[in-house]
C-alpha cells in the first residue's frame, strides 16, 4: 500500500542530498546549498510524512 511511492520519495531525497554533498566537496558554492536545502527542508519531510 504505497510502499513503492515512499521508497521512491526517499530515493529522490537521498539522490538530491548526495548531489548536493558531491558538489559541495568539489567546492560548489551555488548549487550545493540549493540542493541541500531542498533535500533537507522539502524532500525529507515529504518522504517522512508519506
C-alpha positions as CSV (number, residue, x, y, z in Angstrom):
1,X,0.0,0.0,0.0
2,X,2.1,2.9,-1.2
3,X,5.4,1.3,-0.2
4,X,6.9,1.8,-3.6
5,X,6.0,5.5,-3.7
6,X,7.5,6.1,-0.3
7,X,10.7,4.3,-1.3
8,X,10.8,6.4,-4.4
9,X,10.5,9.6,-2.4
10,X,13.3,8.5,-0.1
11,X,15.4,7.6,-3.1
12,X,14.9,11.0,-4.7
13,X,15.7,12.8,-1.4
14,X,18.9,10.7,-1.0
15,X,19.9,11.4,-4.5
16,X,19.4,15.2,-4.2
17,X,21.4,15.2,-0.9
18,X,24.2,13.1,-2.5
19,X,24.4,15.6,-5.4
20,X,24.5,18.5,-3.0
21,X,27.3,17.0,-0.9
22,X,29.2,15.9,-4.0
23,X,29.0,19.5,-5.4
24,X,30.0,20.9,-2.0
25,X,33.0,18.6,-1.9
26,X,34.1,19.9,-5.3
27,X,33.9,23.5,-4.0
28,X,30.5,24.4,-5.4
29,X,29.0,27.3,-3.6
30,X,25.9,28.0,-5.7
31,X,24.2,24.7,-6.5
32,X,25.3,22.7,-3.4
33,X,23.4,24.8,-0.9
34,X,20.3,24.8,-3.1
35,X,20.3,21.0,-3.4
36,X,20.9,20.6,0.4
37,X,18.2,23.0,1.4
38,X,15.7,21.4,-1.0
39,X,16.7,18.0,0.2
40,X,16.5,18.6,3.9
41,X,13.7,21.2,4.1
42,X,11.4,19.8,1.4
43,X,12.1,16.2,0.2
44,X,13.0,14.5,3.5
45,X,9.9,15.9,5.3
46,X,7.7,14.8,2.3
47,X,9.2,11.4,2.5
48,X,8.7,11.1,6.3
49,X,5.1,12.3,6.1
50,X,4.1,10.0,3.2
